[in-house]
Structure formats: structure tokens, C-alpha cells
Amino acid sequence: MKSRVKRIGLISVHTCPLAALGGKETGGMNVYVREVARHLGRLGLDVDVFTRRQTPGVPTVVPLGPGARVVHIEAGPQRPVPPAEIVADLDEFIDGVAAFQRRTDTESALLHGHYWLSGLVAIELARRSRGIPVVQMFHTLGVVKNALADDPSEWVPQVRLDAEARVASQADRIVAATPLERAELAWYCGADDDRVRTIPCGVDVDLFSPGSAMAARARLGLDARWVLLFVGRPAPIKGLEVLLQALARLKADGFGRADLRLVIVGGEGDEGRDDERARLRAMADALGVGAWVDFKGPQPQPALPEYYRAADLCLVPSHHESFGMAALEAMACGAAVVASRVGGLATTIQDGVTGVLVPPRDEIALASAIASLLGDEPRRRTLGRLAARWAQSFAWPSVARALIDVYDELVPDLRGAVTGPVSVNCAVVL
């Protein structure tokens, strides 16, 4: 009897790695899953990314490159749905994965869940198969988000907290992006430290690379003297309110006549459905800085390097970030970054060397850092140059090889197809 083809199964239930970035349910995790799948494939592994079908008519199978593909599973409505509402469709999703594998005569040698929903799927699929090992990456923890929320309306539901605790206790290995996240997993979720491996997120250093700011501004139609950039979802945790308040302080403290533009990349586009964008626009107008603010909506990833290159400063004023992929992309492009000293940003950025860190939720400190750097072009250039060099140590091939090390602990025969050194230690001498 012919044996079934074994593949790595990446589970990304609620967000498709092919989706446009910057929407309410898309962002760094999309990039992570897509790039990890691609590079695992390039390293010789066969990879299936299982995700929920959100768009009618999308092909069931979409190639990602050699050895890797996205598999769309029908489960619930074919439209974006808030994560907590997808719980009711998880059994259908699990059945859909099993049915696809039967049809294609494949099975998973190992399952790697991304986010809490995917962890529930991976644990159940492993139970049904009686022994497939499970690797889990949460990307963000609900209990941490609740601790940082300004209002109870922003709290994540109890079903998520329960799921994270369950998955953390049952996964064979857990991947944390930073030492802080590793500590949070132990403290909040009771995860055994000997099952947690710290592997940073990555960046495409071929796509995100330094280039001419003048040429980038010309292509983007930006002619302001100073260009500030924010990339991400306009969600409260991303700190855009603090950034707008900082701009108001700048305007009151000598920048009133400045030819300045804040370019915001992300959000729901121009469909008129983004209440958060409308609220932020109204806030900017009320603070007197509306003329400085330019909402660009979500952009495809290949367009992002031009924005990073065009910026004098890339601003990441988040209240919390598990890692901070936008900051790393900006650094790889040679942009000077000002970010909150929170979460993974405090690890990704070396304060005063590869960027500047400021206290979170502090518009005075943020405004001061912006003013200081706008007035010091040599320092901005030095920060950008060192940041680009530092970012090289986060290249995706190194991340993929480090993940294969983890997989190899659980399924040793995966190692045979992969050669080359494994190093994601981020040890770059600057």
C-alpha cells in the first residue's frame, strides 16, 4: 500500500497569508505565515497553509512557491469574521482539513498553529491523528491585551483566554518572538519553559532595503519637507491618538509653519466603512493638525518599501507590540524609527543605536524625540544606516532554519531534506 505524502501543516484559521495588509484582521501575522511557508518550501520541506475561505470564488489551492501552498477551507461565511465568532465554525474547519487530506492523499507530519484559534484546530487534529506533534505561536496573548486595554470594551472574550491556556498546556513546543513573550507565556499561561523556544520574527531583506528617499517621494507624490510615516491598523492599541497629540504639541512648539506630512498606511481603504479612521480624522482636525495627516489606506507589501524610504521618521507609538514587524521593515529600509519602549519593540530596537525608544502613551516624549531628530539629519542618517545593518540578522531564511530546528526536535526525519547553517541570534556588531 502506497504511503501518504507527509507535509508540514501551518494553521492560520482567521487570516489568510494572501490577504492585503493593513485591514482589521490582517497585519504582521499574515506576513509571518506567508514568508515562513515560502522559506520552509525553499529549504526542501512540503508545506500546506490551511486558512478559512473568506472570498467567494478564490481557488482552493494557491501556490506560494516551491513546495508551499495555501489551502482554503470552507468554514462559516465567506467573508471576514471577528475571531471570537469563528469558534462556532472550527469543527467544520477541522473536518475540511481532514477531507482535503483524504482527497489529496496527504497527511501532516507536524502541525504549526498561529494564533489561538489555530492552536485549538491543531490540538484537535493531533488528537484525532493520535500523535501528530503540535508547535504553537500565539503572536499576541489575550491576557496581555486585557491588561493593557484602556476600556473594558476592548477586552478579549473569555473563550480566547481559556483557549490560550489550554493550547499552551498541550502544545509540544511553543515559539515566542522575544524573551519577554517567553516570560509572559510562563507567567500568564503556565507554559512550561522547557517547551518554549525563542525565535524572532523576520524581514525580507531583498524587498526591504535602503534606497533613494528623493526617488521614493517622487514616485509617491510626496513633496513635503518632512515626511513622517505610520504603518499599521488604526486600532487603539497602535497608539495613533498619542501620535496625533504629539503632532499638536509640535505645532504649538515651533513647528506651526512646518511643511510636514504624516502618512498613515493601513486601515480599511476607501469604502467608507472604517469608523476608526473617521474618528482619527476628526481628532486630527480638532487638534489642528488635520492638514498634516494623509490616510493612504492599506497597501500591498511590495509598495511598502517606497514609503519607508521616503520617510524622515517611521513612528511606532504602540501601547504594546509582541514583536513590531513594521519597525523591523522600516529599519531594513534604512529609516530612522521612533517607537514605544514596549513588548518586542524594546528588543528589536537598540535605543540610541538603531532607533529611538520613548515611554508609551507619552505624547510629550514622542513629540520631543520627533523634534530632536527632525532637526538633526546626520543623526537620522546614522540611525538608519545602523538599523539597516542590524536588520540583516533577521532575514527570513535564518528564521525558517531556526523553526526547522524546533520541528526536528519532534520529527527528526525532517532534517534530511535541509542543509545549511542555522543561526538566528541577532548578534550583529554595530
C-alpha positions, 0 to 999 in steps of 0.5 A: 500500500502506497504511503501518504505524502507527509507535509508540514501543516501551518494553521492560520484559521482567521487570516489568510497569508494572501490577504492585503495588509493593513485591514482589521484582521490582517497585519504582521501575522499574515506576513509571518505565515506567508514568508515562513511557508515560502522559506520552509518550501525553499529549504526542501520541506512540503508545506500546506497553509490551511486558512478559512475561505473568506472570498467567494470564488478564490481557488482552493489551492494557491501556490506560494512557491516551491513546495508551499501552498495555501489551502482554503477551507470552507468554514462559516461565511465567506467573508471576514469574521471577528475571531471570537465568532469563528469558534462556532465554525472550527469543527467544520474547519477541522473536518475540511482539513481532514477531507482535503487530506483524504482527497489529496492523499496527504497527511501532516507530519507536524502541525504549526498553529498561529494564533489561538484559534489555530492552536485549538484546530491543531490540538484537535487534529493531533488528537484525532491523528493520535500523535501528530506533534503540535508547535504553537505561536500565539503572536499576541496573548489575550491576557496581555491585551486585557491588561493593557486595554484602556476600556473594558470594551476592548477586552478579549472574550473569555473563550480566547483566554481559556483557549490560550491556556489550554493550547499552551498546556498541550502544545509540544513546543511553543515559539515566542518572538522575544524573551519577554513573550517567553516570560509572559507565556510562563507567567500568564499561561503556565507554559512550561519553559522547557517547551518554549523556544525563542525565535524572532520574527523576520524581514525580507531583506531583498524587498526591504532595503535602503534606497533613494528617499528623493526617488521614493517621494517622487514616485509617491507624490510626496513633496513635503519637507518632512515626511513622517510615516505610520504603518499599521491598523488604526486600532487603539492599541497602535497608539495613533491618538498619542501620535496625533497629540504629539503632532499638536504639541509640535505645532504649538512648539515651533513647528506651526509653519512646518511643511510636514506630512504624516502618512498613515498606511493601513486601515480599511481603504476607501469604502467608507466603512472604517469608523476608526479612521473617521474618528482619527480624522476628526481628532486630527482636525480638532487638534489642528493638525488635520492638514498634516495627516494623509490616510493612504489606506492599506497597501500591498507589501511590495509598495511598502518599501517606497514609503519607508524610504521616503520617510524622515521618521517611521513612528511606532507609538504602540501601547504594546507590540509582541514583536513590531514587524513594521519597525523591523521593515522600516529599519531594513529600509534604512529609516530612522524609527521612533517607537514605544519602549514596549513588548518586542519593540524594546528588543528589536530596537537598540535605543540610541543605536538603531532607533529611538525608544520613548515611554508609551502613551507619552505624547510629550516624549514622542513629540520631543524625540520627533523634534530632536531628530527632525532637526538633526539629519546626520543623526537620522542618517546614522540611525538608519544606516545602523538599523539597516545593518542590524536588520540583516540578522533577521532575514527570513531564511535564518528564521525558517532554519531556526523553526526547522530546528524546533520541528526536528526536535519532534520529527527528526526525519525532517532534517534530511531534506535541509542543509545549511547553517542555522543561526538566528541570534541577532548578534550583529556588531554595530 
